[in-house]
């Protein structure tokens, strides 16, 4: 009797090996994005935008067209691509140092204009690729290479709550925060990512999915302990859930 395939790599991913560190969440998130594109039958007309950061080589992994943008500028590039080719599905894939610091203006104004794009926002509370520096999302007392004694609210303020902020923008259609620290939350993250792409296909406007993710090397933790850090330290400050779904509520939130 022939063996039955019960699982295989999504054709939304290329055969290139990931360059990410052991325990990094980018690989899991790439998988969820790729599966969503295939299940919605939009892979062949999708264009990914990857800026500078750990995901700078994302175009090597997604089996669709891809463009690299300058640091923080992915929403601006995505806007240009979508306006020139409105029949394409365009998504930006950004880390927290990229989106919440260097590219804050770009993400806010793309949402304010209601651009019909999808943004995958990976929040690991640190600058991963450039040396583990403190990011706008770094938690209070969290140690980084530029806050070796921990982050102090009196000098650097509180960590930036991006989803809460973005949900206040009238042009934002769908904002949700999810996590990938265990299997149940990975499944929820997949549903949110897929829904964000469904909204773009339907022309419903700007959608951003924030994903709490691990950076074991930057945090100085093992992959297993990094999952616990997301659950025990990040989730309490960054509550998971739906922050905005104006399309589901007739345009009002």
C-alpha positions as CSV (number, residue, x, y, z in Angstrom):
1,X,0.0,0.0,0.0
2,X,1.4,3.4,-1.0
3,X,2.3,5.8,1.8
4,X,0.0,8.7,2.4
5,X,1.4,12.2,2.6
6,X,0.0,13.9,5.7
7,X,2.1,17.0,5.6
8,X,4.5,18.7,3.2
9,X,6.2,22.0,2.8
10,X,4.1,24.7,1.3
11,X,4.7,25.5,-2.4
12,X,4.5,29.1,-1.2
13,X,8.1,28.7,0.0
14,X,11.2,28.1,-2.2
15,X,13.7,25.3,-1.5
16,X,16.2,27.8,-0.1
17,X,17.4,27.1,3.5
18,X,16.5,29.7,6.0
19,X,19.4,31.8,7.4
20,X,17.6,32.5,10.6
21,X,19.1,31.6,14.0
22,X,17.9,28.5,15.9
23,X,14.6,29.2,17.7
24,X,13.9,32.3,15.7
25,X,10.2,32.8,14.9
26,X,10.7,34.1,11.3
27,X,10.6,30.6,9.9
28,X,7.3,29.8,11.5
29,X,5.8,33.1,10.3
30,X,7.1,32.6,6.8
31,X,5.3,29.2,6.8
32,X,2.0,30.7,7.8
33,X,2.2,33.5,5.2
34,X,3.1,31.0,2.5
35,X,0.3,28.6,3.4
36,X,-2.2,31.5,3.4
37,X,-1.1,32.7,-0.1
38,X,-1.5,29.2,-1.5
39,X,-4.8,28.4,0.2
40,X,-6.3,31.7,-1.1
41,X,-4.9,30.9,-4.6
42,X,-3.1,34.3,-4.8
43,X,0.6,33.2,-4.7
44,X,1.2,33.8,-8.4
45,X,0.0,37.4,-8.2
46,X,1.6,38.3,-4.9
47,X,4.6,40.7,-4.4
48,X,6.4,40.8,-1.1
49,X,8.3,43.8,0.2
50,X,11.2,43.1,2.6
51,X,13.2,46.0,4.2
52,X,16.5,45.9,6.0
53,X,16.6,43.7,9.1
54,X,16.6,39.9,9.9
55,X,14.0,39.4,7.1
56,X,16.1,41.2,4.5
57,X,16.4,38.0,2.5
58,X,12.7,37.1,2.6
59,X,12.5,37.3,-1.2
60,X,14.7,34.2,-1.3
61,X,12.1,32.2,0.7
62,X,8.7,33.3,-0.6
63,X,7.9,31.7,-3.9
64,X,6.6,34.9,-5.3
65,X,8.0,38.2,-6.7
66,X,9.8,40.3,-4.1
67,X,11.3,43.7,-3.6
68,X,13.8,44.9,-1.0
69,X,13.1,48.3,0.4
70,X,15.3,50.7,2.4
71,X,15.1,50.4,6.2
72,X,11.5,51.3,7.4
73,X,10.2,52.1,3.9
74,X,8.4,48.9,3.0
75,X,4.9,50.5,3.4
76,X,5.9,53.3,1.0
77,X,7.2,50.9,-1.5
78,X,4.1,48.6,-1.1
79,X,1.9,51.7,-1.7
80,X,3.7,52.4,-5.0
81,X,3.5,48.8,-6.2
82,X,-0.2,48.5,-5.3
83,X,-1.2,51.7,-6.9
84,X,0.7,50.9,-10.1
85,X,-0.6,47.3,-10.2
86,X,-3.8,47.2,-8.2
87,X,-4.6,43.6,-9.3
88,X,-1.5,42.4,-7.4
89,X,-1.5,41.2,-3.8
90,X,1.1,43.2,-2.0
91,X,2.5,42.7,1.5
92,X,5.2,44.2,3.7
93,X,7.1,42.0,6.1
94,X,8.7,44.1,8.8
95,X,10.4,43.8,12.2
96,X,9.7,46.0,15.2
97,X,12.9,48.1,14.9
98,X,12.0,48.6,11.3
99,X,8.3,49.4,11.6
100,X,8.1,50.9,15.1
101,X,11.1,53.1,14.9
102,X,12.8,53.8,11.6
103,X,9.6,53.4,9.6
104,X,7.0,54.8,12.0
105,X,6.0,57.6,9.6
106,X,5.6,55.2,6.7
107,X,3.3,52.7,8.5
108,X,1.2,55.4,10.1
109,X,0.5,57.3,6.9
110,X,-0.1,54.1,4.8
111,X,-2.8,53.3,7.3
112,X,-4.1,56.8,7.4
113,X,-4.5,56.7,3.6
114,X,-6.2,53.3,3.8
115,X,-3.8,51.7,1.4
116,X,-5.1,48.3,0.3
117,X,-2.0,46.4,1.5
118,X,-1.2,43.8,4.1
119,X,1.5,44.3,6.7
120,X,3.1,41.4,8.6
121,X,4.7,43.0,11.7
122,X,7.1,40.8,13.6
123,X,7.6,42.1,17.2
124,X,10.5,40.5,19.0
125,X,11.2,43.5,21.3
126,X,14.7,44.0,20.0
127,X,16.9,45.0,17.1
128,X,17.9,41.5,16.0
129,X,20.1,41.8,13.0
130,X,22.1,44.9,13.9
131,X,23.4,43.7,17.2
132,X,20.6,43.3,19.8
133,X,20.0,46.9,20.6
134,X,17.0,48.3,22.5
135,X,14.0,48.9,20.2
136,X,10.9,51.0,20.8
137,X,9.2,47.7,21.8
138,X,11.8,46.5,24.3
139,X,10.2,45.8,27.7
140,X,10.9,47.7,30.9
141,X,14.0,46.2,32.6
142,X,14.8,44.1,29.5
143,X,18.6,44.0,28.9
144,X,20.0,44.7,25.5
145,X,23.4,45.7,24.1
146,X,22.4,49.4,24.4
147,X,20.5,48.9,27.7
148,X,22.8,46.5,29.6
149,X,21.2,47.3,32.9
150,X,17.7,47.1,31.5
151,X,15.3,49.6,29.9
152,X,14.2,52.4,32.3
153,X,10.9,54.2,31.8
154,X,12.1,57.5,33.2
155,X,14.7,57.8,30.4
156,X,13.3,56.0,27.4
157,X,9.6,55.9,28.1
158,X,7.3,52.9,27.9
159,X,7.4,50.3,25.1
160,X,5.4,51.3,22.1
161,X,2.0,49.6,21.7
162,X,1.8,49.6,18.0
163,X,-1.5,47.7,17.5
164,X,-3.3,49.9,20.0
165,X,-2.0,53.0,18.2
166,X,-2.7,51.8,14.7
167,X,-6.3,50.8,15.7
168,X,-7.0,54.5,16.3
169,X,-6.3,55.5,12.7
170,X,-9.6,55.7,10.8
171,X,-8.0,54.4,7.6
172,X,-6.9,51.1,9.2
173,X,-9.4,48.3,8.4
174,X,-8.0,45.3,10.4
175,X,-5.5,45.2,13.2
176,X,-4.8,42.1,15.3
177,X,-2.1,41.0,17.6
178,X,-1.2,37.3,17.8
179,X,1.7,35.1,18.9
180,X,3.6,32.0,17.8
181,X,4.9,30.8,21.2
182,X,2.9,27.5,21.1
183,X,0.8,25.4,18.7
184,X,-2.5,26.8,19.7
185,X,-1.3,30.4,19.2
186,X,0.3,29.5,15.9
187,X,-3.0,28.3,14.6
188,X,-4.7,31.5,15.7
189,X,-1.9,33.5,14.0
190,X,-2.5,31.6,10.8
191,X,-6.2,32.5,10.8
192,X,-5.4,36.2,11.4
193,X,-2.8,36.3,8.6
194,X,-5.1,34.6,6.2
195,X,-7.9,37.0,7.1
196,X,-5.7,40.0,6.4
197,X,-5.0,38.7,2.9
198,X,-8.7,37.9,2.4
199,X,-9.4,41.5,3.1
200,X,-6.9,42.7,0.6
201,X,-8.4,40.4,-2.1
202,X,-11.8,41.9,-1.3
203,X,-10.4,45.4,-1.5
204,X,-11.2,46.3,2.1
205,X,-8.1,48.4,2.8
206,X,-5.2,48.4,5.2
207,X,-4.5,45.4,7.4
208,X,-1.7,44.8,9.9
209,X,-1.0,41.6,11.9
210,X,1.4,42.1,14.8
211,X,3.1,38.8,15.8
212,X,4.9,38.4,19.0
213,X,8.1,36.5,18.1
214,X,11.3,35.1,19.6
215,X,14.9,36.3,19.2
216,X,16.8,33.8,21.3
217,X,20.3,35.1,20.3
218,X,19.3,38.8,20.9
219,X,17.7,37.8,24.2
220,X,20.5,35.6,25.4
221,X,18.0,32.7,25.9
222,X,17.6,29.2,24.7
223,X,14.8,28.6,22.1
224,X,12.7,26.9,24.7
225,X,13.2,29.7,27.3
226,X,12.4,32.2,24.5
227,X,8.9,30.7,24.1
228,X,8.4,31.1,27.8
229,X,9.6,34.7,27.6
230,X,6.9,35.5,25.0
231,X,4.2,34.0,27.2
232,X,5.3,35.3,30.6
233,X,6.8,38.7,29.7
234,X,5.6,39.9,26.3
235,X,1.9,38.8,26.3
236,X,1.1,40.5,29.6
237,X,2.4,43.9,28.2
238,X,1.2,43.2,24.6
239,X,-2.2,41.7,25.0
240,X,-3.3,39.4,22.2
241,X,-6.5,40.0,20.4
242,X,-8.4,41.9,17.8
243,X,-7.9,45.7,18.0
244,X,-9.8,46.9,14.9
245,X,-12.0,45.3,12.3
246,X,-13.9,48.1,10.6
247,X,-14.9,45.9,7.6
248,X,-16.8,43.5,9.9
249,X,-18.6,46.4,11.7
250,X,-19.8,48.3,8.6
251,X,-17.0,50.7,8.5
252,X,-17.3,51.9,12.1
253,X,-15.1,50.9,15.1
